[in-house]
C-alpha cells in the first residue's frame, strides 16, 4: 500500500493488530498523537483510550491501555497492557466494571486507602474507554 505505515499493537498475550494504515491516532498521556507515514523516529507514553487508524480509507478504532509507542522505519509499535478490537469487547462486562468502580468511588472514604481510590479510578477509566470504543465502532458500522 503506497503511503502507508505498519501498525502493530502488541500486548503480553498476543499481537492484537498488524496491518498497513494510512494514518494513526494514539491516546498519549499528554493528549492525542497523530502519526502518518514517514513519521520521524519517536517514543511516547500511551494512555488508556481509543486508538484510531485508517485502513483502506476506512477509519477504525480499538481499545488500548497503558504502555508506550515507538515509531521507527515507517513502523508504529504500540506495546500496551491490553488491546482489544471492538468485536472482542464484552459490553456487559465493561458496564459492570464501570458500575463497580463508580460504587467504590462513592463509598465513604473513612477506612479506604488512597491506593483503593487510585485503583477504582483506573478501573473506571478503562471501562469508560472500552464503552467509548464500542460507541465509535457502532458509528463506523453505520457509515459503512
Secondary structure, DSSP 8 states (H G I E B T S, - for coil): -TT-EEEEEE-SS-EEEEEEESEEEEEETTEEEEEETT---EEEEE-SEEEEEEETTEEEEEEE-SEEEEEETTEEEEEES-EEEGGG--HHHHHHHHHHHHHHHHS--SS--HHHHHHHHHHHHHHHHHHHHHHHHHHHHHH-
